[in-house]
Amino acid sequence: MSYNELRHIADSYGLIFLGVVFLILIGWTFRRRASEQHARAANMIFENEDERDG
């Protein structure tokens, strides 16, 4: 297998693979049940502060 063949495979199939991975990660982020987890993560930094303030 020559360099040009490997580069052709990486250019075509690598792009397809990375595109599929990108779409899966975007879909995972915007799924319906994720909004609750995102809200909890966004407010996580304030949890210890509330306990100290009383």
ChimeraX commands (.cxc) that place a marker at each C-alpha (Angstrom):
marker #1 position 0.00,0.00,0.00 radius 0.5
marker #1 position 1.51,3.29,-1.04 radius 0.5
marker #1 position 1.29,6.68,0.60 radius 0.5
marker #1 position -1.17,7.92,-2.01 radius 0.5
marker #1 position -3.54,5.00,-1.38 radius 0.5
marker #1 position -3.44,5.57,2.38 radius 0.5
marker #1 position -4.04,9.27,1.89 radius 0.5
marker #1 position -7.01,8.58,-0.39 radius 0.5
marker #1 position -8.55,6.26,2.22 radius 0.5
marker #1 position -7.96,8.79,5.00 radius 0.5
marker #1 position -9.37,11.64,2.92 radius 0.5
marker #1 position -12.58,9.89,1.93 radius 0.5
marker #1 position -13.42,7.46,4.73 radius 0.5
marker #1 position -11.87,9.58,7.46 radius 0.5
marker #1 position -14.09,12.49,6.52 radius 0.5
marker #1 position -17.16,10.26,6.55 radius 0.5
marker #1 position -16.17,8.77,9.92 radius 0.5
marker #1 position -15.57,12.16,11.53 radius 0.5
marker #1 position -18.83,13.48,10.08 radius 0.5
marker #1 position -20.77,10.59,11.59 radius 0.5
marker #1 position -19.05,11.04,14.96 radius 0.5
marker #1 position -19.87,14.77,14.86 radius 0.5
marker #1 position -23.54,14.10,14.14 radius 0.5
marker #1 position -23.75,11.51,16.92 radius 0.5
marker #1 position -22.23,13.91,19.46 radius 0.5
marker #1 position -24.54,16.74,18.43 radius 0.5
marker #1 position -27.54,14.40,18.63 radius 0.5
marker #1 position -26.42,13.17,22.05 radius 0.5
marker #1 position -26.14,16.74,23.33 radius 0.5
marker #1 position -29.59,17.84,22.16 radius 0.5
marker #1 position -31.57,14.75,23.11 radius 0.5
marker #1 position -34.79,15.33,25.05 radius 0.5
marker #1 position -33.70,14.07,28.45 radius 0.5
marker #1 position -30.42,16.02,28.38 radius 0.5
marker #1 position -31.90,19.41,29.26 radius 0.5
marker #1 position -32.36,18.38,32.90 radius 0.5
marker #1 position -28.72,17.28,33.13 radius 0.5
marker #1 position -27.51,20.46,31.43 radius 0.5
marker #1 position -29.45,22.63,33.87 radius 0.5
marker #1 position -28.03,20.69,36.83 radius 0.5
marker #1 position -24.48,21.03,35.45 radius 0.5
marker #1 position -24.94,24.76,34.84 radius 0.5
marker #1 position -25.98,25.35,38.45 radius 0.5
marker #1 position -23.50,22.93,40.02 radius 0.5
marker #1 position -20.98,25.66,40.81 radius 0.5
marker #1 position -23.49,27.41,43.06 radius 0.5
marker #1 position -24.37,24.38,45.22 radius 0.5
marker #1 position -21.50,24.72,47.74 radius 0.5
marker #1 position -21.99,28.48,47.90 radius 0.5
marker #1 position -25.62,28.04,49.00 radius 0.5
marker #1 position -24.57,25.70,51.80 radius 0.5
marker #1 position -21.98,28.17,53.16 radius 0.5
marker #1 position -24.33,31.15,53.06 radius 0.5
marker #1 position -26.91,29.29,55.09 radius 0.5
marker link #1:1,2 radius 0.2
marker link #1:2,3 radius 0.2
marker link #1:3,4 radius 0.2
marker link #1:4,5 radius 0.2
marker link #1:5,6 radius 0.2
marker link #1:6,7 radius 0.2
marker link #1:7,8 radius 0.2
marker link #1:8,9 radius 0.2
marker link #1:9,10 radius 0.2
marker link #1:10,11 radius 0.2
marker link #1:11,12 radius 0.2
marker link #1:12,13 radius 0.2
marker link #1:13,14 radius 0.2
marker link #1:14,15 radius 0.2
marker link #1:15,16 radius 0.2
marker link #1:16,17 radius 0.2
marker link #1:17,18 radius 0.2
marker link #1:18,19 radius 0.2
marker link #1:19,20 radius 0.2
marker link #1:20,21 radius 0.2
marker link #1:21,22 radius 0.2
marker link #1:22,23 radius 0.2
marker link #1:23,24 radius 0.2
marker link #1:24,25 radius 0.2
marker link #1:25,26 radius 0.2
marker link #1:26,27 radius 0.2
marker link #1:27,28 radius 0.2
marker link #1:28,29 radius 0.2
marker link #1:29,30 radius 0.2
marker link #1:30,31 radius 0.2
marker link #1:31,32 radius 0.2
marker link #1:32,33 radius 0.2
marker link #1:33,34 radius 0.2
marker link #1:34,35 radius 0.2
marker link #1:35,36 radius 0.2
marker link #1:36,37 radius 0.2
marker link #1:37,38 radius 0.2
marker link #1:38,39 radius 0.2
marker link #1:39,40 radius 0.2
marker link #1:40,41 radius 0.2
marker link #1:41,42 radius 0.2
marker link #1:42,43 radius 0.2
marker link #1:43,44 radius 0.2
marker link #1:44,45 radius 0.2
marker link #1:45,46 radius 0.2
marker link #1:46,47 radius 0.2
marker link #1:47,48 radius 0.2
marker link #1:48,49 radius 0.2
marker link #1:49,50 radius 0.2
marker link #1:50,51 radius 0.2
marker link #1:51,52 radius 0.2
marker link #1:52,53 radius 0.2
marker link #1:53,54 radius 0.2
view
